[in-house]
Amino acid sequence: MSVACADSGYASTGEMEKIAQQEIKVVVPSHRQASQKKPSPFAKERFSYDTTTDCYICPEGHKLLFSHFNQKSNTYLIPDKNICLACTHYGTCTSSK
C-alpha cells in the first residue's frame, strides 16, 4: 500500500473513496484544520464517545444516550431535559455546528 500527503482539497468523501480504491493511504487535513479555525465550544469533535456504554459525553460532562437511527446518522440525546435546562450553556450548545 502506498502512502501520500494531500492538501485539504482532497478532504471530501468522494475524493477519499477514489483514493482508497487505488489502495493509497492518504494523510489529509480537514478543511477546518487547513483554515486553522478553532472549532466552536460544542462542535462535534469536542464530544467524546464512550464505547463501553455507547454514549457521547458533552464538553460539560453530561451523557448523551443512543436514541434512534435515521437515514443520515445515529441520534444521541440527553435522557433528562432538566440536565440541559440547568446547564450554563443551555440554548447555545445546540446552535453550534
A tleap script that builds the chain and sets N, CA, C and O, in Angstrom:
source leaprc.protein.ff14SB
mol = sequence {
  NMET SER VAL ALA CYS ALA ASP SER GLY TYR
  ALA SER THR GLY GLU MET GLU LYS ILE ALA
  GLN GLN GLU ILE LYS VAL VAL VAL PRO SER
  HIE ARG GLN ALA SER GLN LYS LYS PRO SER
  PRO PHE ALA LYS GLU ARG PHE SER TYR ASP
  THR THR THR ASP CYS TYR ILE CYS PRO GLU
  GLY HIE LYS LEU LEU PHE SER HIE PHE ASN
  GLN LYS SER ASN THR TYR LEU ILE PRO ASP
  LYS ASN ILE CYS LEU ALA CYS THR HIE TYR
  GLY THR CYS THR SER SER CLYS
}
set mol.1.N position { 0.849 -1.174 0.000 }
set mol.1.CA position { 0.000 0.000 0.000 }
set mol.1.C position { 0.893 1.235 0.000 }
set mol.1.O position { 1.872 1.299 0.744 }
set mol.2.N position { 0.557 2.209 -0.832 }
set mol.2.CA position { 1.285 3.466 -0.904 }
set mol.2.C position { 0.745 4.440 0.127 }
set mol.2.O position { -0.411 4.338 0.537 }
set mol.3.N position { 1.571 5.378 0.544 }
set mol.3.CA position { 1.173 6.424 1.473 }
set mol.3.C position { 1.497 7.760 0.835 }
set mol.3.O position { 2.565 7.926 0.246 }
set mol.4.N position { 0.572 8.727 0.947 }
set mol.4.CA position { 0.773 10.039 0.355 }
set mol.4.C position { 0.185 11.114 1.262 }
set mol.4.O position { -0.637 10.816 2.130 }
set mol.5.N position { 0.598 12.343 1.067 }
set mol.5.CA position { 0.032 13.509 1.753 }
set mol.5.C position { -0.687 14.351 0.709 }
set mol.5.O position { -0.273 14.407 -0.449 }
set mol.6.N position { -1.767 15.003 1.126 }
set mol.6.CA position { -2.509 15.853 0.197 }
set mol.6.C position { -3.028 17.077 0.937 }
set mol.6.O position { -3.081 17.100 2.167 }
set mol.7.N position { -3.413 18.101 0.165 }
set mol.7.CA position { -3.971 19.287 0.809 }
set mol.7.C position { -5.458 19.069 1.074 }
set mol.7.O position { -6.025 18.049 0.683 }
set mol.8.N position { -6.080 20.034 1.738 }
set mol.8.CA position { -7.474 19.862 2.164 }
set mol.8.C position { -8.455 19.788 1.003 }
set mol.8.O position { -9.620 19.455 1.217 }
set mol.9.N position { -8.032 20.083 -0.199 }
set mol.9.CA position { -8.901 19.942 -1.368 }
set mol.9.C position { -9.309 18.498 -1.626 }
set mol.9.O position { -10.290 18.242 -2.324 }
set mol.10.N position { -8.560 17.556 -1.064 }
set mol.10.CA position { -8.872 16.136 -1.214 }
set mol.10.C position { -9.638 15.583 -0.017 }
set mol.10.O position { -9.815 14.370 0.092 }
set mol.11.N position { -10.097 16.454 0.883 }
set mol.11.CA position { -10.752 16.006 2.108 }
set mol.11.C position { -12.203 15.574 1.913 }
set mol.11.O position { -12.823 15.109 2.870 }
set mol.12.N position { -12.762 15.707 0.723 }
set mol.12.CA position { -14.149 15.302 0.504 }
set mol.12.C position { -14.274 13.785 0.478 }
set mol.12.O position { -13.322 13.081 0.142 }
set mol.13.N position { -15.425 13.299 0.827 }
set mol.13.CA position { -15.673 11.858 0.860 }
set mol.13.C position { -15.481 11.223 -0.511 }
set mol.13.O position { -14.906 10.140 -0.616 }
set mol.14.N position { -15.952 11.881 -1.554 }
set mol.14.CA position { -15.821 11.340 -2.905 }
set mol.14.C position { -14.383 11.155 -3.313 }
set mol.14.O position { -14.016 10.123 -3.875 }
set mol.15.N position { -13.568 12.147 -3.032 }
set mol.15.CA position { -12.149 12.062 -3.368 }
set mol.15.C position { -11.471 10.964 -2.562 }
set mol.15.O position { -10.655 10.215 -3.099 }
set mol.16.N position { -11.798 10.860 -1.285 }
set mol.16.CA position { -11.173 9.850 -0.435 }
set mol.16.C position { -11.553 8.438 -0.885 }
set mol.16.O position { -10.731 7.524 -0.812 }
set mol.17.N position { -12.792 8.254 -1.351 }
set mol.17.CA position { -13.210 6.947 -1.856 }
set mol.17.C position { -12.407 6.548 -3.091 }
set mol.17.O position { -11.992 5.396 -3.222 }
set mol.18.N position { -12.189 7.505 -3.997 }
set mol.18.CA position { -11.405 7.226 -5.198 }
set mol.18.C position { -9.980 6.811 -4.838 }
set mol.18.O position { -9.431 5.871 -5.413 }
set mol.19.N position { -9.404 7.508 -3.900 }
set mol.19.CA position { -8.033 7.220 -3.479 }
set mol.19.C position { -7.960 5.857 -2.785 }
set mol.19.O position { -7.027 5.089 -3.017 }
set mol.20.N position { -8.936 5.562 -1.942 }
set mol.20.CA position { -8.958 4.283 -1.224 }
set mol.20.C position { -9.076 3.111 -2.206 }
set mol.20.O position { -8.486 2.055 -1.980 }
set mol.21.N position { -9.821 3.289 -3.277 }
set mol.21.CA position { -9.963 2.229 -4.282 }
set mol.21.C position { -8.633 1.921 -4.964 }
set mol.21.O position { -8.445 0.828 -5.498 }
set mol.22.N position { -7.731 2.863 -4.946 }
set mol.22.CA position { -6.412 2.664 -5.539 }
set mol.22.C position { -5.413 2.131 -4.505 }
set mol.22.O position { -4.217 2.029 -4.777 }
set mol.23.N position { -5.925 1.792 -3.316 }
set mol.23.CA position { -5.123 1.270 -2.212 }
set mol.23.C position { -3.985 2.228 -1.832 }
set mol.23.O position { -2.840 1.827 -1.625 }
set mol.24.N position { -4.351 3.496 -1.752 }
set mol.24.CA position { -3.401 4.518 -1.325 }
set mol.24.C position { -3.893 5.071 0.012 }
set mol.24.O position { -5.043 5.490 0.135 }
set mol.25.N position { -3.022 5.067 0.997 }
set mol.25.CA position { -3.342 5.648 2.296 }
set mol.25.C position { -2.902 7.109 2.249 }
set mol.25.O position { -1.742 7.397 1.958 }
set mol.26.N position { -3.830 8.040 2.538 }
set mol.26.CA position { -3.534 9.463 2.407 }
set mol.26.C position { -3.738 10.186 3.732 }
set mol.26.O position { -4.718 9.956 4.441 }
set mol.27.N position { -2.808 11.050 4.044 }
set mol.27.CA position { -2.924 11.926 5.203 }
set mol.27.C position { -3.398 13.272 4.666 }
set mol.27.O position { -2.695 13.929 3.898 }
set mol.28.N position { -4.614 13.677 5.083 }
set mol.28.CA position { -5.233 14.888 4.555 }
set mol.28.C position { -5.806 15.701 5.712 }
set mol.28.O position { -6.552 15.154 6.524 }
set mol.29.N position { -5.484 16.982 5.812 }
set mol.29.CA position { -6.107 17.805 6.850 }
set mol.29.C position { -7.556 18.101 6.473 }
set mol.29.O position { -7.895 18.174 5.292 }
set mol.30.N position { -8.401 18.270 7.476 }
set mol.30.CA position { -9.774 18.677 7.184 }
set mol.30.C position { -9.755 20.136 6.734 }
set mol.30.O position { -8.743 20.823 6.873 }
set mol.31.N position { -10.876 20.600 6.197 }
set mol.31.CA position { -10.962 22.000 5.777 }
set mol.31.C position { -10.758 22.923 6.976 }
set mol.31.O position { -10.134 23.977 6.853 }
set mol.32.N position { -11.286 22.527 8.135 }
set mol.32.CA position { -11.136 23.339 9.347 }
set mol.32.C position { -9.672 23.397 9.768 }
set mol.32.O position { -9.172 24.462 10.129 }
set mol.33.N position { -8.983 22.261 9.725 }
set mol.33.CA position { -7.565 22.258 10.084 }
set mol.33.C position { -6.769 23.145 9.137 }
set mol.33.O position { -5.900 23.898 9.577 }
set mol.34.N position { -7.052 23.064 7.862 }
set mol.34.CA position { -6.310 23.846 6.881 }
set mol.34.C position { -6.555 25.346 7.054 }
set mol.34.O position { -5.651 26.156 6.847 }
set mol.35.N position { -7.770 25.707 7.430 }
set mol.35.CA position { -8.080 27.129 7.612 }
set mol.35.C position { -7.643 27.620 8.986 }
set mol.35.O position { -7.670 28.820 9.259 }
set mol.36.N position { -7.243 26.696 9.845 }
set mol.36.CA position { -6.796 26.975 11.207 }
set mol.36.C position { -7.873 27.638 12.057 }
set mol.36.O position { -7.567 28.370 12.998 }
set mol.37.N position { -9.133 27.377 11.722 }
set mol.37.CA position { -10.236 27.874 12.541 }
set mol.37.C position { -10.399 26.946 13.730 }
set mol.37.O position { -10.318 25.726 13.588 }
set mol.38.N position { -10.625 27.512 14.881 }
set mol.38.CA position { -10.865 26.702 16.071 }
set mol.38.C position { -12.317 26.249 16.059 }
set mol.38.O position { -13.208 27.025 15.712 }
set mol.39.N position { -12.562 24.994 16.438 }
set mol.39.CA position { -13.956 24.531 16.495 }
set mol.39.C position { -14.712 25.263 17.602 }
set mol.39.O position { -14.121 25.666 18.604 }
set mol.40.N position { -16.001 25.429 17.417 }
set mol.40.CA position { -16.820 26.074 18.440 }
set mol.40.C position { -16.813 25.214 19.708 }
set mol.40.O position { -16.489 24.028 19.643 }
set mol.41.N position { -17.160 25.785 20.839 }
set mol.41.CA position { -17.105 25.034 22.100 }
set mol.41.C position { -17.922 23.738 22.096 }
set mol.41.O position { -17.602 22.807 22.835 }
set mol.42.N position { -18.970 23.669 21.275 }
set mol.42.CA position { -19.801 22.475 21.249 }
set mol.42.C position { -19.810 21.810 19.871 }
set mol.42.O position { -20.785 21.154 19.504 }
set mol.43.N position { -18.735 21.979 19.117 }
set mol.43.CA position { -18.595 21.293 17.837 }
set mol.43.C position { -18.495 19.791 18.089 }
set mol.43.O position { -18.088 19.364 19.170 }
set mol.44.N position { -18.862 19.002 17.103 }
set mol.44.CA position { -18.896 17.537 17.252 }
set mol.44.C position { -17.592 16.971 17.799 }
set mol.44.O position { -17.615 16.058 18.624 }
set mol.45.N position { -16.449 17.501 17.350 }
set mol.45.CA position { -15.175 16.950 17.799 }
set mol.45.C position { -14.874 17.230 19.270 }
set mol.45.O position { -13.931 16.666 19.824 }
set mol.46.N position { -15.655 18.085 19.900 }
set mol.46.CA position { -15.475 18.365 21.332 }
set mol.46.C position { -16.210 17.345 22.216 }
set mol.46.O position { -16.021 17.320 23.433 }
set mol.47.N position { -17.047 16.506 21.593 }
set mol.47.CA position { -17.754 15.452 22.320 }
set mol.47.C position { -16.894 14.193 22.267 }
set mol.47.O position { -16.263 13.913 21.248 }
set mol.48.N position { -16.870 13.436 23.358 }
set mol.48.CA position { -16.115 12.175 23.342 }
set mol.48.C position { -17.097 11.014 23.326 }
set mol.48.O position { -18.221 11.130 23.812 }
set mol.49.N position { -16.665 9.904 22.766 }
set mol.49.CA position { -17.517 8.719 22.656 }
set mol.49.C position { -17.022 7.653 23.613 }
set mol.49.O position { -15.830 7.348 23.641 }
set mol.50.N position { -17.925 7.085 24.396 }
set mol.50.CA position { -17.602 6.004 25.334 }
set mol.50.C position { -18.105 4.693 24.729 }
set mol.50.O position { -19.310 4.446 24.684 }
set mol.51.N position { -17.177 3.859 24.266 }
set mol.51.CA position { -17.558 2.612 23.596 }
set mol.51.C position { -18.194 1.608 24.544 }
set mol.51.O position { -19.018 0.799 24.117 }
set mol.52.N position { -17.829 1.642 25.822 }
set mol.52.CA position { -18.379 0.644 26.752 }
set mol.52.C position { -19.854 0.887 27.045 }
set mol.52.O position { -20.597 -0.065 27.284 }
set mol.53.N position { -20.288 2.129 27.032 }
set mol.53.CA position { -21.695 2.424 27.324 }
set mol.53.C position { -22.462 2.945 26.105 }
set mol.53.O position { -23.637 3.293 26.216 }
set mol.54.N position { -21.794 3.000 24.930 }
set mol.54.CA position { -22.402 3.506 23.696 }
set mol.54.C position { -23.080 4.850 23.942 }
set mol.54.O position { -24.269 5.022 23.672 }
set mol.55.N position { -22.304 5.794 24.458 }
set mol.55.CA position { -22.850 7.126 24.669 }
set mol.55.C position { -21.787 8.163 24.351 }
set mol.55.O position { -20.593 7.863 24.320 }
set mol.56.N position { -22.238 9.378 24.119 }
set mol.56.CA position { -21.336 10.508 23.939 }
set mol.56.C position { -21.331 11.317 25.223 }
set mol.56.O position { -22.319 11.348 25.956 }
set mol.57.N position { -20.213 11.969 25.485 }
set mol.57.CA position { -20.086 12.839 26.641 }
set mol.57.C position { -19.907 14.252 26.110 }
set mol.57.O position { -18.985 14.513 25.337 }
set mol.58.N position { -20.784 15.166 26.520 }
set mol.58.CA position { -20.682 16.545 26.046 }
set mol.58.C position { -19.509 17.235 26.737 }
set mol.58.O position { -18.982 16.717 27.721 }
set mol.59.N position { -19.098 18.390 26.235 }
set mol.59.CA position { -17.973 19.096 26.844 }
set mol.59.C position { -18.183 19.442 28.324 }
set mol.59.O position { -17.216 19.693 29.043 }
set mol.60.N position { -19.423 19.455 28.773 }
set mol.60.CA position { -19.713 19.718 30.185 }
set mol.60.C position { -19.782 18.441 31.013 }
set mol.60.O position { -20.048 18.497 32.214 }
set mol.61.N position { -19.544 17.278 30.378 }
set mol.61.CA position { -19.501 16.011 31.099 }
set mol.61.C position { -20.816 15.257 31.196 }
set mol.61.O position { -20.903 14.270 31.927 }
set mol.62.N position { -21.839 15.696 30.478 }
set mol.62.CA position { -23.146 15.033 30.519 }
set mol.62.C position { -23.228 13.951 29.451 }
set mol.62.O position { -22.721 14.121 28.342 }
set mol.63.N position { -23.876 12.827 29.796 }
set mol.63.CA position { -24.004 11.704 28.864 }
set mol.63.C position { -25.183 11.896 27.917 }
set mol.63.O position { -26.279 12.278 28.325 }
set mol.64.N position { -24.925 11.619 26.635 }
set mol.64.CA position { -25.977 11.578 25.631 }
set mol.64.C position { -26.138 10.115 25.250 }
set mol.64.O position { -25.198 9.500 24.746 }
set mol.65.N position { -27.308 9.555 25.484 }
set mol.65.CA position { -27.561 8.142 25.234 }
set mol.65.C position { -28.143 7.926 23.843 }
set mol.65.O position { -28.819 8.795 23.291 }
set mol.66.N position { -27.867 6.744 23.287 }
set mol.66.CA position { -28.401 6.401 21.966 }
set mol.66.C position { -29.917 6.454 22.004 }
set mol.66.O position { -30.539 5.918 22.921 }
set mol.67.N position { -30.515 7.100 21.008 }
set mol.67.CA position { -31.962 7.217 20.930 }
set mol.67.C position { -32.511 6.413 19.760 }
set mol.67.O position { -33.363 5.544 19.945 }
set mol.68.N position { -32.026 6.701 18.560 }
set mol.68.CA position { -32.521 6.013 17.374 }
set mol.68.C position { -31.598 6.260 16.190 }
set mol.68.O position { -30.696 7.095 16.244 }
set mol.69.N position { -31.843 5.523 15.133 }
set mol.69.CA position { -31.093 5.675 13.888 }
set mol.69.C position { -32.035 6.229 12.838 }
set mol.69.O position { -33.174 5.778 12.721 }
set mol.70.N position { -31.562 7.210 12.070 }
set mol.70.CA position { -32.342 7.646 10.914 }
set mol.70.C position { -31.477 7.438 9.668 }
set mol.70.O position { -30.383 6.883 9.769 }
set mol.71.N position { -31.938 7.864 8.523 }
set mol.71.CA position { -31.224 7.586 7.276 }
set mol.71.C position { -29.849 8.238 7.221 }
set mol.71.O position { -28.985 7.770 6.479 }
set mol.72.N position { -29.622 9.299 7.980 }
set mol.72.CA position { -28.353 10.009 7.916 }
set mol.72.C position { -27.378 9.612 9.020 }
set mol.72.O position { -26.171 9.554 8.786 }
set mol.73.N position { -27.885 9.341 10.213 }
set mol.73.CA position { -26.962 9.073 11.319 }
set mol.73.C position { -27.697 8.503 12.534 }
set mol.73.O position { -28.924 8.414 12.563 }
set mol.74.N position { -26.904 8.125 13.526 }
set mol.74.CA position { -27.451 7.749 14.817 }
set mol.74.C position { -27.779 9.021 15.580 }
set mol.74.O position { -27.127 10.047 15.385 }
set mol.75.N position { -28.778 8.965 16.443 }
set mol.75.CA position { -29.157 10.123 17.239 }
set mol.75.C position { -28.946 9.807 18.709 }
set mol.75.O position { -29.405 8.779 19.206 }
set mol.76.N position { -28.253 10.693 19.394 }
set mol.76.CA position { -27.987 10.565 20.821 }
set mol.76.C position { -28.604 11.765 21.519 }
set mol.76.O position { -28.495 12.895 21.042 }
set mol.77.N position { -29.256 11.515 22.658 }
set mol.77.CA position { -29.952 12.575 23.375 }
set mol.77.C position { -29.628 12.531 24.870 }
set mol.77.O position { -29.270 11.482 25.406 }
set mol.78.N position { -29.759 13.681 25.533 }
set mol.78.CA position { -29.661 13.742 26.991 }
set mol.78.C position { -30.936 13.089 27.527 }
set mol.78.O position { -32.029 13.441 27.082 }
set mol.79.N position { -30.826 12.137 28.478 }
set mol.79.CA position { -32.005 11.405 28.930 }
set mol.79.C position { -32.995 12.233 29.758 }
set mol.79.O position { -34.166 11.865 29.858 }
set mol.80.N position { -32.547 13.335 30.347 }
set mol.80.CA position { -33.425 14.150 31.191 }
set mol.80.C position { -33.253 15.610 30.797 }
set mol.80.O position { -32.167 16.171 30.948 }
set mol.81.N position { -34.311 16.223 30.297 }
set mol.81.CA position { -34.215 17.612 29.828 }
set mol.81.C position { -33.769 18.565 30.920 }
set mol.81.O position { -33.223 19.627 30.622 }
set mol.82.N position { -33.991 18.208 32.182 }
set mol.82.CA position { -33.594 19.087 33.279 }
set mol.82.C position { -32.071 19.238 33.371 }
set mol.82.O position { -31.575 20.243 33.880 }
set mol.83.N position { -31.338 18.246 32.881 }
set mol.83.CA position { -29.875 18.360 32.853 }
set mol.83.C position { -29.494 19.519 31.947 }
set mol.83.O position { -28.647 20.337 32.306 }
set mol.84.N position { -30.110 19.593 30.780 }
set mol.84.CA position { -29.821 20.684 29.846 }
set mol.84.C position { -30.333 22.023 30.380 }
set mol.84.O position { -29.647 23.041 30.292 }
set mol.85.N position { -31.535 22.007 30.930 }
set mol.85.CA position { -32.112 23.256 31.429 }
set mol.85.C position { -31.267 23.874 32.537 }
set mol.85.O position { -31.242 25.096 32.684 }
set mol.86.N position { -30.573 23.044 33.320 }
set mol.86.CA position { -29.743 23.545 34.415 }
set mol.86.C position { -28.336 23.933 33.966 }
set mol.86.O position { -27.593 24.553 34.728 }
set mol.87.N position { -27.968 23.580 32.756 }
set mol.87.CA position { -26.607 23.833 32.256 }
set mol.87.C position { -26.429 25.314 31.914 }
set mol.87.O position { -27.336 25.948 31.374 }
set mol.88.N position { -25.266 25.850 32.228 }
set mol.88.CA position { -24.984 27.257 31.914 }
set mol.88.C position { -24.918 27.507 30.408 }
set mol.88.O position { -24.988 28.657 29.974 }
set mol.89.N position { -24.785 26.462 29.614 }
set mol.89.CA position { -24.702 26.601 28.156 }
set mol.89.C position { -26.018 26.283 27.462 }
set mol.89.O position { -26.055 26.158 26.238 }
set mol.90.N position { -27.101 26.149 28.229 }
set mol.90.CA position { -28.399 25.819 27.645 }
set mol.90.C position { -28.748 26.825 26.540 }
set mol.90.O position { -28.688 28.037 26.744 }
set mol.91.N position { -29.108 26.305 25.389 }
set mol.91.CA position { -29.514 27.130 24.259 }
set mol.91.C position { -28.370 27.488 23.329 }
set mol.91.O position { -28.608 27.882 22.187 }
set mol.92.N position { -27.137 27.360 23.790 }
set mol.92.CA position { -26.019 27.693 22.915 }
set mol.92.C position { -25.378 26.452 22.326 }
set mol.92.O position { -24.814 26.511 21.233 }
set mol.93.N position { -25.452 25.324 23.027 }
set mol.93.CA position { -24.778 24.123 22.516 }
set mol.93.C position { -25.459 23.581 21.272 }
set mol.93.O position { -24.771 23.110 20.367 }
set mol.94.N position { -26.765 23.626 21.191 }
set mol.94.CA position { -27.458 23.065 20.034 }
set mol.94.C position { -27.363 23.950 18.811 }
set mol.94.O position { -27.570 23.484 17.691 }
set mol.95.N position { -27.052 25.218 19.009 }
set mol.95.CA position { -26.927 26.102 17.850 }
set mol.95.C position { -25.512 26.078 17.286 }
set mol.95.O position { -25.267 26.641 16.219 }
set mol.96.N position { -24.579 25.435 17.984 }
set mol.96.CA position { -23.192 25.347 17.491 }
set mol.96.C position { -23.069 24.215 16.505 }
set mol.96.O position { -23.664 23.155 16.698 }
set mol.97.N position { -22.310 24.420 15.458 }
set mol.97.CA position { -22.082 23.370 14.466 }
set mol.97.C position { -20.605 23.107 14.371 }
set mol.97.O position { -20.179 22.254 13.592 }
savepdb mol mol.pdb
quit
